[in-house]
Amino acid sequence: MKKSIRRIASGAAGLACLSLPLPGAAQSNVTIYGLFDAATRYATNVGAGRESRTTMEDGIFTGSRLGLRVREDLGNGLAAALTMESGFDPSSGVSLQATPTADFGQTQASPRFWGREVHLGLRSSQGWGVLLGRQYTLAHAVAARFQPLGNPNSTAHSIFSSHHIARQDNMLRVDAKLGGVDLAASRTLGEVAGSDANGSWAMSAGYASGPLFVGGYVQQLKNLAGTETRKILGLGGNYKVSPMFTLFAGAMRRTDAVSPQSNKVWTLGINVELRPNVTLSLAHLSDSQTGSTALKGSRKVSYASASYRFSPRTDIYAVVDGNQVDGGYAKPAFMGAKGDQSALTVGLRHRF
Protein backbone atom coordinates (compact mmCIF):
# COMPACT_ATOMS: atom_id res chain seq x y z
CA MET A 1 0.00 0.00 0.00
CA LYS A 2 2.82 2.41 0.94
CA LYS A 3 4.68 1.60 -2.27
CA SER A 4 1.52 2.24 -4.29
CA ILE A 5 1.01 5.60 -2.60
CA ARG A 6 4.65 6.50 -3.26
CA ARG A 7 4.26 5.59 -6.94
CA ILE A 8 1.06 7.63 -7.23
CA ALA A 9 2.63 10.54 -5.34
CA SER A 10 5.68 10.36 -7.60
CA GLY A 11 3.49 10.34 -10.68
CA ALA A 12 1.41 13.22 -9.37
CA ALA A 13 4.55 15.17 -8.60
CA GLY A 14 5.69 14.53 -12.15
CA LEU A 15 2.38 15.81 -13.47
CA ALA A 16 2.69 18.88 -11.29
CA CYS A 17 6.19 19.51 -12.62
CA LEU A 18 5.01 19.12 -16.19
CA SER A 19 2.20 21.56 -15.54
CA LEU A 20 4.34 24.33 -14.06
CA PRO A 21 3.14 27.56 -15.66
CA LEU A 22 5.06 28.68 -18.71
CA PRO A 23 4.76 32.20 -20.13
CA GLY A 24 1.12 32.46 -21.20
CA ALA A 25 0.31 28.91 -19.97
CA ALA A 26 -2.61 27.98 -17.72
CA GLN A 27 -2.12 27.02 -14.05
CA SER A 28 -2.69 23.36 -13.04
CA ASN A 29 -3.26 21.92 -9.57
CA VAL A 30 -2.94 18.23 -8.66
CA THR A 31 -4.47 16.92 -5.41
CA ILE A 32 -3.94 13.47 -3.91
CA TYR A 33 -6.66 12.55 -1.42
CA GLY A 34 -8.20 9.56 0.26
CA LEU A 35 -10.39 8.09 2.96
CA PHE A 36 -9.74 4.94 5.00
CA ASP A 37 -12.84 3.54 6.69
CA ALA A 38 -12.45 0.20 8.46
CA ALA A 39 -15.40 -1.35 10.30
CA THR A 40 -16.03 -4.45 12.40
CA ARG A 41 -19.61 -5.71 12.10
CA TYR A 42 -21.57 -8.34 14.04
CA ALA A 43 -24.79 -9.42 12.30
CA THR A 44 -27.43 -12.07 12.85
CA ASN A 45 -29.08 -14.17 10.11
CA VAL A 46 -26.21 -14.21 7.61
CA GLY A 47 -26.02 -17.97 6.98
CA ALA A 48 -28.49 -20.45 5.50
CA GLY A 49 -29.29 -21.58 9.03
CA ARG A 50 -29.66 -17.97 10.21
CA GLU A 51 -26.23 -18.10 11.86
CA SER A 52 -24.51 -14.95 13.14
CA ARG A 53 -21.13 -13.70 11.93
CA THR A 54 -18.50 -11.07 12.75
CA THR A 55 -16.63 -9.49 9.85
CA MET A 56 -14.16 -6.70 9.11
CA GLU A 57 -15.14 -4.75 6.02
CA ASP A 58 -15.31 -1.46 4.18
CA GLY A 59 -17.09 1.40 5.97
CA ILE A 60 -20.86 1.52 6.41
CA PHE A 61 -21.53 5.01 5.08
CA THR A 62 -18.30 6.20 3.44
CA GLY A 63 -16.34 3.67 1.39
CA SER A 64 -12.55 3.69 1.46
CA ARG A 65 -10.89 5.33 -1.54
CA LEU A 66 -7.68 6.80 -2.96
CA GLY A 67 -7.91 9.44 -5.65
CA LEU A 68 -6.40 12.16 -7.81
CA ARG A 69 -7.98 15.46 -8.78
CA VAL A 70 -6.48 17.67 -11.46
CA ARG A 71 -7.71 21.15 -12.30
CA GLU A 72 -6.30 23.47 -14.95
CA ASP A 73 -7.38 27.10 -15.14
CA LEU A 74 -8.05 27.87 -18.81
CA GLY A 75 -8.97 31.53 -18.25
CA ASN A 76 -12.22 33.46 -18.55
CA GLY A 77 -13.78 31.39 -15.78
CA LEU A 78 -13.22 28.07 -17.59
CA ALA A 79 -11.31 25.10 -16.16
CA ALA A 80 -10.45 21.55 -17.19
CA ALA A 81 -11.22 19.04 -14.41
CA LEU A 82 -10.11 15.41 -14.01
CA THR A 83 -11.01 12.92 -11.27
CA MET A 84 -9.64 9.38 -10.85
CA GLU A 85 -10.78 7.53 -7.73
CA SER A 86 -10.14 3.93 -6.69
CA GLY A 87 -12.14 2.05 -4.06
CA PHE A 88 -10.61 -0.68 -1.90
CA ASP A 89 -11.49 -3.04 0.94
CA PRO A 90 -9.41 -1.91 3.96
CA SER A 91 -9.48 -5.42 5.45
CA SER A 92 -7.66 -6.97 2.47
CA GLY A 93 -6.60 -4.25 0.02
CA VAL A 94 -8.76 -5.77 -2.73
CA SER A 95 -10.12 -3.32 -5.34
CA LEU A 96 -13.88 -2.81 -5.14
CA GLN A 97 -16.68 -1.73 -7.53
CA ALA A 98 -16.02 -4.60 -9.94
CA THR A 99 -18.76 -5.50 -12.45
CA PRO A 100 -18.78 -9.26 -13.15
CA THR A 101 -21.67 -8.99 -15.63
CA ALA A 102 -22.44 -5.99 -17.86
CA ASP A 103 -25.95 -4.54 -17.51
CA PHE A 104 -27.95 -1.34 -16.94
CA GLY A 105 -25.14 1.00 -17.98
CA GLN A 106 -22.15 -0.81 -16.50
CA THR A 107 -19.65 -2.59 -18.70
CA GLN A 108 -18.04 -5.85 -17.55
CA ALA A 109 -14.93 -5.03 -15.54
CA SER A 110 -13.56 -7.40 -12.94
CA PRO A 111 -11.26 -6.34 -11.41
CA ARG A 112 -11.83 -2.60 -11.79
CA PHE A 113 -9.15 -0.29 -10.32
CA TRP A 114 -10.67 3.16 -10.93
CA GLY A 115 -14.04 1.83 -9.82
CA ARG A 116 -15.47 4.78 -7.92
CA GLU A 117 -14.98 7.54 -10.49
CA VAL A 118 -12.90 8.30 -13.56
CA HIS A 119 -13.93 11.26 -15.70
CA LEU A 120 -12.67 14.38 -17.49
CA GLY A 121 -14.54 17.55 -18.33
CA LEU A 122 -14.85 21.32 -18.49
CA ARG A 123 -16.25 23.53 -15.72
CA SER A 124 -17.36 27.15 -15.93
CA SER A 125 -17.62 29.70 -13.14
CA GLN A 126 -21.09 30.50 -14.53
CA GLY A 127 -22.33 27.09 -13.35
CA TRP A 128 -22.28 25.03 -16.54
CA GLY A 129 -20.06 22.04 -17.21
CA VAL A 130 -19.64 18.82 -19.17
CA LEU A 131 -18.12 15.54 -17.92
CA LEU A 132 -17.26 12.30 -19.74
CA GLY A 133 -16.43 8.92 -18.17
CA ARG A 134 -17.50 6.65 -15.31
CA GLN A 135 -19.63 8.75 -12.96
CA TYR A 136 -22.28 8.64 -10.24
CA THR A 137 -25.80 8.59 -11.64
CA LEU A 138 -27.78 11.81 -11.18
CA ALA A 139 -30.33 9.91 -9.08
CA HIS A 140 -27.57 8.74 -6.75
CA ALA A 141 -26.19 12.25 -6.29
CA VAL A 142 -29.60 13.80 -5.51
CA ALA A 143 -30.91 10.94 -3.34
CA ALA A 144 -27.82 11.29 -1.12
CA ARG A 145 -29.29 14.57 0.11
CA PHE A 146 -32.51 12.86 1.24
CA GLN A 147 -30.63 10.83 3.87
CA PRO A 148 -28.77 11.84 7.07
CA LEU A 149 -25.45 10.29 6.03
CA GLY A 150 -25.88 10.20 2.25
CA ASN A 151 -26.30 6.98 0.27
CA PRO A 152 -24.81 4.32 2.56
CA ASN A 153 -21.82 2.37 1.28
CA SER A 154 -23.26 -0.82 2.80
CA THR A 155 -26.07 -2.64 0.97
CA ALA A 156 -27.55 -3.58 4.36
CA HIS A 157 -28.24 0.11 5.03
CA SER A 158 -29.31 1.37 1.59
CA ILE A 159 -32.42 1.02 -0.56
CA PHE A 160 -32.46 3.91 -3.03
CA SER A 161 -29.22 2.94 -4.78
CA SER A 162 -30.36 -0.66 -5.25
CA HIS A 163 -32.93 0.71 -7.71
CA HIS A 164 -31.16 3.61 -9.43
CA ILE A 165 -27.61 2.09 -9.49
CA ALA A 166 -24.76 4.14 -8.01
CA ARG A 167 -22.50 4.49 -11.07
CA GLN A 168 -22.54 4.02 -14.83
CA ASP A 169 -19.82 3.77 -17.47
CA ASN A 170 -19.64 5.71 -20.75
CA MET A 171 -21.64 8.60 -19.30
CA LEU A 172 -21.90 12.08 -20.80
CA ARG A 173 -23.15 14.61 -18.24
CA VAL A 174 -24.07 18.27 -18.76
CA ASP A 175 -24.64 20.73 -15.89
CA ALA A 176 -26.26 24.17 -15.98
CA LYS A 177 -27.57 26.77 -13.55
CA LEU A 178 -30.83 28.66 -14.03
CA GLY A 179 -31.36 31.29 -11.38
CA GLY A 180 -30.99 29.45 -8.09
CA VAL A 181 -31.70 26.01 -9.58
CA ASP A 182 -28.95 23.53 -10.41
CA LEU A 183 -29.85 21.46 -13.47
CA ALA A 184 -28.17 18.34 -14.87
CA ALA A 185 -28.78 15.86 -17.68
CA SER A 186 -26.92 12.69 -18.55
CA ARG A 187 -26.78 10.14 -21.34
CA THR A 188 -25.14 6.74 -20.89
CA LEU A 189 -23.99 5.28 -24.19
CA GLY A 190 -25.01 1.69 -24.80
CA GLU A 191 -22.17 0.97 -27.25
CA VAL A 192 -24.14 -1.80 -28.95
CA ALA A 193 -23.89 -1.69 -32.77
CA GLY A 194 -27.22 -1.06 -34.50
CA SER A 195 -29.13 -0.83 -31.23
CA ASP A 196 -29.87 1.54 -28.36
CA ALA A 197 -29.59 -1.35 -25.91
CA ASN A 198 -28.14 -0.32 -22.57
CA GLY A 199 -28.61 3.36 -23.43
CA SER A 200 -29.84 5.27 -20.37
CA TRP A 201 -30.63 8.89 -19.59
CA ALA A 202 -31.47 11.03 -16.57
CA MET A 203 -32.35 14.59 -15.57
CA SER A 204 -32.20 16.25 -12.17
CA ALA A 205 -32.87 19.60 -10.52
CA GLY A 206 -31.92 20.96 -7.11
CA TYR A 207 -32.64 24.18 -5.25
CA ALA A 208 -30.80 25.33 -2.15
CA SER A 209 -31.60 28.46 -0.16
CA GLY A 210 -30.37 29.01 3.38
CA PRO A 211 -31.33 26.00 5.52
CA LEU A 212 -33.44 24.35 2.77
CA PHE A 213 -32.57 21.95 -0.05
CA VAL A 214 -35.15 20.41 -2.39
CA GLY A 215 -34.27 18.14 -5.30
CA GLY A 216 -35.78 15.70 -7.74
CA TYR A 217 -34.81 13.40 -10.60
CA VAL A 218 -36.13 11.24 -13.39
CA GLN A 219 -34.04 8.32 -14.65
CA GLN A 220 -34.42 5.65 -17.31
CA LEU A 221 -32.22 2.57 -17.42
CA LYS A 222 -32.13 -0.09 -20.13
CA ASN A 223 -30.67 -3.54 -19.77
CA LEU A 224 -27.92 -4.77 -22.08
CA ALA A 225 -30.25 -6.99 -24.09
CA GLY A 226 -32.66 -4.11 -24.67
CA THR A 227 -35.55 -6.19 -23.31
CA GLU A 228 -36.29 -4.21 -20.14
CA THR A 229 -36.58 -0.52 -19.31
CA ARG A 230 -36.61 0.70 -15.73
CA LYS A 231 -38.08 4.13 -14.94
CA ILE A 232 -37.42 5.96 -11.68
CA LEU A 233 -38.84 9.18 -10.20
CA GLY A 234 -37.51 10.70 -6.98
CA LEU A 235 -38.18 13.79 -4.86
CA GLY A 236 -36.97 14.93 -1.46
CA GLY A 237 -34.62 17.17 0.47
CA ASN A 238 -33.43 18.36 3.85
CA TYR A 239 -34.03 21.28 6.19
CA LYS A 240 -31.76 22.61 8.93
CA VAL A 241 -34.23 23.47 11.66
CA SER A 242 -31.50 24.81 13.96
CA PRO A 243 -27.74 24.46 14.39
CA MET A 244 -28.51 21.25 16.29
CA PHE A 245 -31.19 19.56 14.13
CA THR A 246 -31.36 18.74 10.41
CA LEU A 247 -34.35 16.84 9.01
CA PHE A 248 -34.31 14.62 5.90
CA ALA A 249 -37.09 13.12 3.78
CA GLY A 250 -37.43 11.56 0.36
CA ALA A 251 -39.57 9.33 -1.84
CA MET A 252 -38.97 7.32 -5.01
CA ARG A 253 -41.02 5.21 -7.40
CA ARG A 254 -39.68 2.52 -9.73
CA THR A 255 -41.59 0.88 -12.56
CA ASP A 256 -40.52 -1.53 -15.32
CA ALA A 257 -41.72 -1.67 -18.92
CA VAL A 258 -41.91 -5.48 -19.14
CA SER A 259 -41.87 -6.78 -15.58
CA PRO A 260 -44.99 -5.97 -13.51
CA GLN A 261 -42.72 -5.10 -10.57
CA SER A 262 -43.33 -1.70 -8.99
CA ASN A 263 -41.56 -0.25 -5.94
CA LYS A 264 -42.43 2.70 -3.74
CA VAL A 265 -39.63 3.85 -1.43
CA TRP A 266 -39.67 6.52 1.26
CA THR A 267 -37.31 7.63 4.00
CA LEU A 268 -37.25 9.90 7.05
CA GLY A 269 -34.16 10.85 9.01
CA ILE A 270 -32.49 13.34 11.32
CA ASN A 271 -29.00 14.51 12.24
CA VAL A 272 -28.52 15.77 15.79
CA GLU A 273 -25.34 17.68 16.64
CA LEU A 274 -25.12 16.76 20.33
CA ARG A 275 -21.77 18.54 20.64
CA PRO A 276 -19.42 20.20 18.12
CA ASN A 277 -17.64 16.85 17.69
CA VAL A 278 -20.52 14.40 18.35
CA THR A 279 -23.27 13.62 15.81
CA LEU A 280 -26.24 11.29 16.23
CA SER A 281 -28.04 10.13 13.05
CA LEU A 282 -31.36 8.28 12.87
CA ALA A 283 -33.11 7.00 9.74
CA HIS A 284 -35.88 4.70 8.59
CA LEU A 285 -36.33 3.48 5.01
CA SER A 286 -39.25 1.51 3.60
CA ASP A 287 -39.60 -0.22 0.21
CA SER A 288 -43.07 -1.52 -0.69
CA GLN A 289 -43.14 -3.82 -3.73
CA THR A 290 -46.21 -4.79 -5.77
CA GLY A 291 -47.04 -6.12 -9.25
CA SER A 292 -48.31 -9.64 -8.63
CA THR A 293 -49.06 -12.03 -5.81
CA ALA A 294 -45.57 -13.48 -6.13
CA LEU A 295 -43.87 -10.07 -6.11
CA LYS A 296 -45.84 -8.46 -3.29
CA GLY A 297 -43.59 -7.82 -0.31
CA SER A 298 -41.50 -5.23 1.47
CA ARG A 299 -38.15 -4.37 2.97
CA LYS A 300 -37.68 -2.03 5.93
CA VAL A 301 -34.38 -0.67 7.27
CA SER A 302 -33.78 1.35 10.44
CA TYR A 303 -30.47 2.53 11.85
CA ALA A 304 -28.97 4.73 14.53
CA SER A 305 -25.42 5.98 14.18
CA ALA A 306 -23.22 7.99 16.54
CA SER A 307 -19.83 9.45 15.63
CA TYR A 308 -17.13 11.11 17.72
CA ARG A 309 -14.61 13.31 15.91
CA PHE A 310 -11.12 13.35 17.39
CA SER A 311 -10.22 15.91 14.71
CA PRO A 312 -11.65 17.16 11.40
CA ARG A 313 -9.96 14.16 9.74
CA THR A 314 -10.36 11.27 12.20
CA ASP A 315 -13.48 9.90 13.88
CA ILE A 316 -14.85 6.74 15.45
CA TYR A 317 -18.46 5.64 14.97
CA ALA A 318 -20.97 3.00 15.97
CA VAL A 319 -24.09 1.85 14.10
CA VAL A 320 -27.04 -0.24 15.29
CA ASP A 321 -29.36 -1.37 12.50
CA GLY A 322 -32.17 -3.72 11.64
CA ASN A 323 -33.54 -5.17 8.38
CA GLN A 324 -36.91 -6.81 7.80
CA VAL A 325 -37.75 -8.55 4.49
CA ASP A 326 -41.00 -10.36 3.78
CA GLY A 327 -43.32 -11.63 1.06
CA GLY A 328 -42.15 -11.70 -2.54
CA TYR A 329 -39.34 -9.21 -1.99
CA ALA A 330 -36.08 -10.83 -3.16
CA LYS A 331 -33.80 -11.94 -0.34
CA PRO A 332 -30.81 -9.54 -0.12
CA ALA A 333 -27.39 -11.14 -0.46
CA PHE A 334 -26.37 -9.98 3.03
CA MET A 335 -29.15 -12.05 4.67
CA GLY A 336 -29.13 -15.80 5.18
CA ALA A 337 -32.92 -16.15 5.05
CA LYS A 338 -35.88 -13.83 4.71
CA GLY A 339 -37.12 -12.34 7.93
CA ASP A 340 -35.21 -10.16 10.37
CA GLN A 341 -31.56 -9.23 10.72
CA SER A 342 -29.97 -7.03 13.38
CA ALA A 343 -26.39 -5.82 13.55
CA LEU A 344 -23.86 -3.75 15.46
CA THR A 345 -20.93 -2.05 13.72
CA VAL A 346 -17.97 -0.11 15.12
CA GLY A 347 -15.69 1.73 12.72
CA LEU A 348 -12.66 4.00 12.57
CA ARG A 349 -12.32 6.54 9.76
CA HIS A 350 -9.54 8.85 8.58
CA ARG A 351 -9.52 11.36 5.71
CA PHE A 352 -6.36 12.69 4.09
C-alpha positions as CSV (number, residue, x, y, z in Angstrom):
1,M,0.0,0.0,0.0
2,K,2.8,2.4,0.9
3,K,4.7,1.6,-2.3
4,S,1.5,2.2,-4.3
5,I,1.0,5.6,-2.6
6,R,4.7,6.5,-3.3
7,R,4.3,5.6,-6.9
8,I,1.1,7.6,-7.2
9,A,2.6,10.5,-5.3
10,S,5.7,10.4,-7.6
11,G,3.5,10.3,-10.7
12,A,1.4,13.2,-9.4
13,A,4.6,15.2,-8.6
14,G,5.7,14.5,-12.2
15,L,2.4,15.8,-13.5
16,A,2.7,18.9,-11.3
17,C,6.2,19.5,-12.6
18,L,5.0,19.1,-16.2
19,S,2.2,21.6,-15.5
20,L,4.3,24.3,-14.1
21,P,3.1,27.6,-15.7
22,L,5.1,28.7,-18.7
23,P,4.8,32.2,-20.1
24,G,1.1,32.5,-21.2
25,A,0.3,28.9,-20.0
26,A,-2.6,28.0,-17.7
27,Q,-2.1,27.0,-14.0
28,S,-2.7,23.4,-13.0
29,N,-3.3,21.9,-9.6
30,V,-2.9,18.2,-8.7
31,T,-4.5,16.9,-5.4
32,I,-3.9,13.5,-3.9
33,Y,-6.7,12.6,-1.4
34,G,-8.2,9.6,0.3
35,L,-10.4,8.1,3.0
36,F,-9.7,4.9,5.0
37,D,-12.8,3.5,6.7
38,A,-12.5,0.2,8.5
39,A,-15.4,-1.3,10.3
40,T,-16.0,-4.4,12.4
41,R,-19.6,-5.7,12.1
42,Y,-21.6,-8.3,14.0
43,A,-24.8,-9.4,12.3
44,T,-27.4,-12.1,12.8
45,N,-29.1,-14.2,10.1
46,V,-26.2,-14.2,7.6
47,G,-26.0,-18.0,7.0
48,A,-28.5,-20.4,5.5
49,G,-29.3,-21.6,9.0
50,R,-29.7,-18.0,10.2
51,E,-26.2,-18.1,11.9
52,S,-24.5,-14.9,13.1
53,R,-21.1,-13.7,11.9
54,T,-18.5,-11.1,12.7
55,T,-16.6,-9.5,9.9
56,M,-14.2,-6.7,9.1
57,E,-15.1,-4.8,6.0
58,D,-15.3,-1.5,4.2
59,G,-17.1,1.4,6.0
60,I,-20.9,1.5,6.4
61,F,-21.5,5.0,5.1
62,T,-18.3,6.2,3.4
63,G,-16.3,3.7,1.4
64,S,-12.5,3.7,1.5
65,R,-10.9,5.3,-1.5
66,L,-7.7,6.8,-3.0
67,G,-7.9,9.4,-5.6
68,L,-6.4,12.2,-7.8
69,R,-8.0,15.5,-8.8
70,V,-6.5,17.7,-11.5
71,R,-7.7,21.1,-12.3
72,E,-6.3,23.5,-14.9
73,D,-7.4,27.1,-15.1
74,L,-8.0,27.9,-18.8
75,G,-9.0,31.5,-18.3
76,N,-12.2,33.5,-18.6
77,G,-13.8,31.4,-15.8
78,L,-13.2,28.1,-17.6
79,A,-11.3,25.1,-16.2
80,A,-10.5,21.5,-17.2
81,A,-11.2,19.0,-14.4
82,L,-10.1,15.4,-14.0
83,T,-11.0,12.9,-11.3
84,M,-9.6,9.4,-10.9
85,E,-10.8,7.5,-7.7
86,S,-10.1,3.9,-6.7
87,G,-12.1,2.1,-4.1
88,F,-10.6,-0.7,-1.9
89,D,-11.5,-3.0,0.9
90,P,-9.4,-1.9,4.0
91,S,-9.5,-5.4,5.4
92,S,-7.7,-7.0,2.5
93,G,-6.6,-4.3,0.0
94,V,-8.8,-5.8,-2.7
95,S,-10.1,-3.3,-5.3
96,L,-13.9,-2.8,-5.1
97,Q,-16.7,-1.7,-7.5
98,A,-16.0,-4.6,-9.9
99,T,-18.8,-5.5,-12.4
100,P,-18.8,-9.3,-13.1
101,T,-21.7,-9.0,-15.6
102,A,-22.4,-6.0,-17.9
103,D,-26.0,-4.5,-17.5
104,F,-27.9,-1.3,-16.9
105,G,-25.1,1.0,-18.0
106,Q,-22.2,-0.8,-16.5
107,T,-19.6,-2.6,-18.7
108,Q,-18.0,-5.8,-17.6
109,A,-14.9,-5.0,-15.5
110,S,-13.6,-7.4,-12.9
111,P,-11.3,-6.3,-11.4
112,R,-11.8,-2.6,-11.8
113,F,-9.1,-0.3,-10.3
114,W,-10.7,3.2,-10.9
115,G,-14.0,1.8,-9.8
116,R,-15.5,4.8,-7.9
117,E,-15.0,7.5,-10.5
118,V,-12.9,8.3,-13.6
119,H,-13.9,11.3,-15.7
120,L,-12.7,14.4,-17.5
121,G,-14.5,17.6,-18.3
122,L,-14.8,21.3,-18.5
123,R,-16.2,23.5,-15.7
124,S,-17.4,27.2,-15.9
125,S,-17.6,29.7,-13.1
126,Q,-21.1,30.5,-14.5
127,G,-22.3,27.1,-13.3
128,W,-22.3,25.0,-16.5
129,G,-20.1,22.0,-17.2
130,V,-19.6,18.8,-19.2
131,L,-18.1,15.5,-17.9
132,L,-17.3,12.3,-19.7
133,G,-16.4,8.9,-18.2
134,R,-17.5,6.7,-15.3
135,Q,-19.6,8.7,-13.0
136,Y,-22.3,8.6,-10.2
137,T,-25.8,8.6,-11.6
138,L,-27.8,11.8,-11.2
139,A,-30.3,9.9,-9.1
140,H,-27.6,8.7,-6.7
141,A,-26.2,12.3,-6.3
142,V,-29.6,13.8,-5.5
143,A,-30.9,10.9,-3.3
144,A,-27.8,11.3,-1.1
145,R,-29.3,14.6,0.1
146,F,-32.5,12.9,1.2
147,Q,-30.6,10.8,3.9
148,P,-28.8,11.8,7.1
149,L,-25.4,10.3,6.0
150,G,-25.9,10.2,2.2
151,N,-26.3,7.0,0.3
152,P,-24.8,4.3,2.6
153,N,-21.8,2.4,1.3
154,S,-23.3,-0.8,2.8
155,T,-26.1,-2.6,1.0
156,A,-27.5,-3.6,4.4
157,H,-28.2,0.1,5.0
158,S,-29.3,1.4,1.6
159,I,-32.4,1.0,-0.6
160,F,-32.5,3.9,-3.0
161,S,-29.2,2.9,-4.8
162,S,-30.4,-0.7,-5.3
163,H,-32.9,0.7,-7.7
164,H,-31.2,3.6,-9.4
165,I,-27.6,2.1,-9.5
166,A,-24.8,4.1,-8.0
167,R,-22.5,4.5,-11.1
168,Q,-22.5,4.0,-14.8
169,D,-19.8,3.8,-17.5
170,N,-19.6,5.7,-20.7
171,M,-21.6,8.6,-19.3
172,L,-21.9,12.1,-20.8
173,R,-23.2,14.6,-18.2
174,V,-24.1,18.3,-18.8
175,D,-24.6,20.7,-15.9
176,A,-26.3,24.2,-16.0
177,K,-27.6,26.8,-13.6
178,L,-30.8,28.7,-14.0
179,G,-31.4,31.3,-11.4
180,G,-31.0,29.4,-8.1
181,V,-31.7,26.0,-9.6
182,D,-28.9,23.5,-10.4
183,L,-29.9,21.5,-13.5
184,A,-28.2,18.3,-14.9
185,A,-28.8,15.9,-17.7
186,S,-26.9,12.7,-18.5
187,R,-26.8,10.1,-21.3
188,T,-25.1,6.7,-20.9
189,L,-24.0,5.3,-24.2
190,G,-25.0,1.7,-24.8
191,E,-22.2,1.0,-27.3
192,V,-24.1,-1.8,-29.0
193,A,-23.9,-1.7,-32.8
194,G,-27.2,-1.1,-34.5
195,S,-29.1,-0.8,-31.2
196,D,-29.9,1.5,-28.4
197,A,-29.6,-1.4,-25.9
198,N,-28.1,-0.3,-22.6
199,G,-28.6,3.4,-23.4
200,S,-29.8,5.3,-20.4
201,W,-30.6,8.9,-19.6
202,A,-31.5,11.0,-16.6
203,M,-32.4,14.6,-15.6
204,S,-32.2,16.2,-12.2
205,A,-32.9,19.6,-10.5
206,G,-31.9,21.0,-7.1
207,Y,-32.6,24.2,-5.3
208,A,-30.8,25.3,-2.1
209,S,-31.6,28.5,-0.2
210,G,-30.4,29.0,3.4
211,P,-31.3,26.0,5.5
212,L,-33.4,24.3,2.8
213,F,-32.6,21.9,0.0
214,V,-35.2,20.4,-2.4
215,G,-34.3,18.1,-5.3
216,G,-35.8,15.7,-7.7
217,Y,-34.8,13.4,-10.6
218,V,-36.1,11.2,-13.4
219,Q,-34.0,8.3,-14.7
220,Q,-34.4,5.7,-17.3
221,L,-32.2,2.6,-17.4
222,K,-32.1,-0.1,-20.1
223,N,-30.7,-3.5,-19.8
224,L,-27.9,-4.8,-22.1
225,A,-30.3,-7.0,-24.1
226,G,-32.7,-4.1,-24.7
227,T,-35.5,-6.2,-23.3
228,E,-36.3,-4.2,-20.1
229,T,-36.6,-0.5,-19.3
230,R,-36.6,0.7,-15.7
231,K,-38.1,4.1,-14.9
232,I,-37.4,6.0,-11.7
233,L,-38.8,9.2,-10.2
234,G,-37.5,10.7,-7.0
235,L,-38.2,13.8,-4.9
236,G,-37.0,14.9,-1.5
237,G,-34.6,17.2,0.5
238,N,-33.4,18.4,3.8
239,Y,-34.0,21.3,6.2
240,K,-31.8,22.6,8.9
241,V,-34.2,23.5,11.7
242,S,-31.5,24.8,14.0
243,P,-27.7,24.5,14.4
244,M,-28.5,21.3,16.3
245,F,-31.2,19.6,14.1
246,T,-31.4,18.7,10.4
247,L,-34.3,16.8,9.0
248,F,-34.3,14.6,5.9
249,A,-37.1,13.1,3.8
250,G,-37.4,11.6,0.4
251,A,-39.6,9.3,-1.8
252,M,-39.0,7.3,-5.0
253,R,-41.0,5.2,-7.4
254,R,-39.7,2.5,-9.7
255,T,-41.6,0.9,-12.6
256,D,-40.5,-1.5,-15.3
257,A,-41.7,-1.7,-18.9
258,V,-41.9,-5.5,-19.1
259,S,-41.9,-6.8,-15.6
260,P,-45.0,-6.0,-13.5
261,Q,-42.7,-5.1,-10.6
262,S,-43.3,-1.7,-9.0
263,N,-41.6,-0.3,-5.9
264,K,-42.4,2.7,-3.7
265,V,-39.6,3.8,-1.4
266,W,-39.7,6.5,1.3
267,T,-37.3,7.6,4.0
268,L,-37.2,9.9,7.0
269,G,-34.2,10.8,9.0
270,I,-32.5,13.3,11.3
271,N,-29.0,14.5,12.2
272,V,-28.5,15.8,15.8
273,E,-25.3,17.7,16.6
274,L,-25.1,16.8,20.3
275,R,-21.8,18.5,20.6
276,P,-19.4,20.2,18.1
277,N,-17.6,16.9,17.7
278,V,-20.5,14.4,18.3
279,T,-23.3,13.6,15.8
280,L,-26.2,11.3,16.2
281,S,-28.0,10.1,13.0
282,L,-31.4,8.3,12.9
283,A,-33.1,7.0,9.7
284,H,-35.9,4.7,8.6
285,L,-36.3,3.5,5.0
286,S,-39.2,1.5,3.6
287,D,-39.6,-0.2,0.2
288,S,-43.1,-1.5,-0.7
289,Q,-43.1,-3.8,-3.7
290,T,-46.2,-4.8,-5.8
291,G,-47.0,-6.1,-9.3
292,S,-48.3,-9.6,-8.6
293,T,-49.1,-12.0,-5.8
294,A,-45.6,-13.5,-6.1
295,L,-43.9,-10.1,-6.1
296,K,-45.8,-8.5,-3.3
297,G,-43.6,-7.8,-0.3
298,S,-41.5,-5.2,1.5
299,R,-38.2,-4.4,3.0
300,K,-37.7,-2.0,5.9
301,V,-34.4,-0.7,7.3
302,S,-33.8,1.4,10.4
303,Y,-30.5,2.5,11.8
304,A,-29.0,4.7,14.5
305,S,-25.4,6.0,14.2
306,A,-23.2,8.0,16.5
307,S,-19.8,9.4,15.6
308,Y,-17.1,11.1,17.7
309,R,-14.6,13.3,15.9
310,F,-11.1,13.3,17.4
311,S,-10.2,15.9,14.7
312,P,-11.6,17.2,11.4
313,R,-10.0,14.2,9.7
314,T,-10.4,11.3,12.2
315,D,-13.5,9.9,13.9
316,I,-14.9,6.7,15.5
317,Y,-18.5,5.6,15.0
318,A,-21.0,3.0,16.0
319,V,-24.1,1.8,14.1
320,V,-27.0,-0.2,15.3
321,D,-29.4,-1.4,12.5
322,G,-32.2,-3.7,11.6
323,N,-33.5,-5.2,8.4
324,Q,-36.9,-6.8,7.8
325,V,-37.7,-8.5,4.5
326,D,-41.0,-10.4,3.8
327,G,-43.3,-11.6,1.1
328,G,-42.2,-11.7,-2.5
329,Y,-39.3,-9.2,-2.0
330,A,-36.1,-10.8,-3.2
331,K,-33.8,-11.9,-0.3
332,P,-30.8,-9.5,-0.1
333,A,-27.4,-11.1,-0.5
334,F,-26.4,-10.0,3.0
335,M,-29.1,-12.0,4.7
336,G,-29.1,-15.8,5.2
337,A,-32.9,-16.2,5.0
338,K,-35.9,-13.8,4.7
339,G,-37.1,-12.3,7.9
340,D,-35.2,-10.2,10.4
341,Q,-31.6,-9.2,10.7
342,S,-30.0,-7.0,13.4
343,A,-26.4,-5.8,13.5
344,L,-23.9,-3.7,15.5
345,T,-20.9,-2.0,13.7
346,V,-18.0,-0.1,15.1
347,G,-15.7,1.7,12.7
348,L,-12.7,4.0,12.6
349,R,-12.3,6.5,9.8
350,H,-9.5,8.9,8.6
351,R,-9.5,11.4,5.7
352,F,-6.4,12.7,4.1
